[in-house]
C-alpha cells in the first residue's frame, strides 16, 4: 500500500497543529515558540503538519523533545509533483529519526502503523501523507562509497542503496556491520546474477531490523560457532530482526531459528547446484511463531510435509514443483490446506506452477482477502468454495488457462446471485495469449 505525497498550502498552519496536538486544551507557553518552529519547518504544508502533530500528540510534551523534533524535521517535498512512498518505508524513516517512542509489548513498526491509521481516520480528508523529514539518520546511496565514508556514519540507522550496484562495490558490506545503530538496509539490486555474500557479522547486529534486496538475493552465512559449555552460551538472540528478503538457499536450522524468534517477513530463493542444501530443516519454519509473510521461489520439488506457522498473513509461491499425481485434499504445491491451519492468511499468490487440480474450500483460509494466480496454465479451475470466504475481496488471474478464468467468473456470478457484489474479479490474458 502506498500514500501519495502532495504539496498543499494552508494559512491556518498553527491552528491546525494546535488542534491536532492539544484538542480543546491550550499549548503550554514554554512549548509555543518551539511548536511554531516545527510548523515553519513544514513550510505551510497542512498534511505535513497533520503527520508531525499526530506523532507529538502521543509523545512527551517536553521542551527538550520538541526541540529535538524541530531540529531534525523539515519538509522535503518536490513542490507540485506527486510522489508515492510505501507505508513500511515511511515507518522505517520515522524509526530512524527516533520519532517513534518504544512501548511495552509493542514493536516500533506497530506503533508507527497505529500513527498512520490515526492519520487516515482523521477529519482531514483525503489524507495524503508527506515525507516530512530531512533525516540525518537516513542515507540514500546512488553512487560509489568507501569504507572510510561508511565509518564516518556511526549513528546511521537507515541506509537505502537506490540504484543497481556493480559487484565490486559490494566488497564494503562488511563496513556496515560496524554501524551498531543500523536498523534498516535495503539494496535495489546489483549488476550481477550471483547472490551477494553477507558477512558473518550480520549475526552480531542486534539493532538491525530489516535486511532486504529488492532485486536478486543474498547468501546468508551460518552463525558463528558458540563456545558455551552447552553449545548455546554465546548465542546472540536478534529479537529486533523482522525482515530477511531475499535469501538464497536459506538454511532453516535450529540455531538460526533460535536467533531470529521475531522474524515477520522471509523471502527465500532455492536453486539447483547447491551442495549440502536440502529441505531437511524446513519443518523449523513452524517454529517462527511471528512469521507473517513468506515468499518462496523454488525450482526444487517442495516436500509435502512442509510446515508453516499459524501466524501467516501472506504467502507467495513461485516456480514451486510438486508431484501432482499425489495431490488430493492437500491442495496447491503439496502444502497441507488443513482446516484451521491458515486462520490468519490474508493474501495468497501462486506463480509459474504446474498444478492442475486444486481441492480446497472456505474453511482452509477463513480470513483470505486477496487471491492471485499467475501463469498457472494447467490449472483446471478454482474451487467453488473459495468464493464463500466472507473476507475475500479480490481474485486476480494473469495468463491462466481459459477454464480457470471461467471458474473465477462462475464464482463471482454465484456470489452476486447471493447479494455479494463486493468480490472483484480481474483477469488478464489467457494461456493461449501467453504461449
Buried (B, 14 or more C-beta within 10 A) or exposed (E): EEBBBBBEEBEEBBEBBBBBBBEEEEBEEEBEEBBBBBBBBBBBBBBBBBBBBBBBBBBEBEEEBBBBBBBBBBBBBEEEEEBEBEBBBBBBBBBBBBBBEEEEEEBBBEBBBBBBEBBBEEEBEEBBBBBBBBBBBBBEBEEEBEEEEBEEBEEBBBBBBEEBBEEEBBEBBBBBBBBEBBBBBBBBBBEBEEBBBBBBBBBBBEBBBBBBBBEBBBEBBEBEEBEEEEEEEEBEEBEBBBBBBBBBBBBBBEBBBBBBBBBBBBBBBBBEEEEEBEBEBBBBBBBBEEBBBBBBBBEBEBBBEBBBBEBBBBBBBBBBBBEBEEBEEBBBBBBBBEEEBBBBBBBBBBBBBBBBBBBBBBBBBBBBBBBBBBBBBBBBBBBEBBBBBEEBEBBBBBBBBEBBBBBBBBBBEBBEEEEBEEBEBEBEEBBEEEE
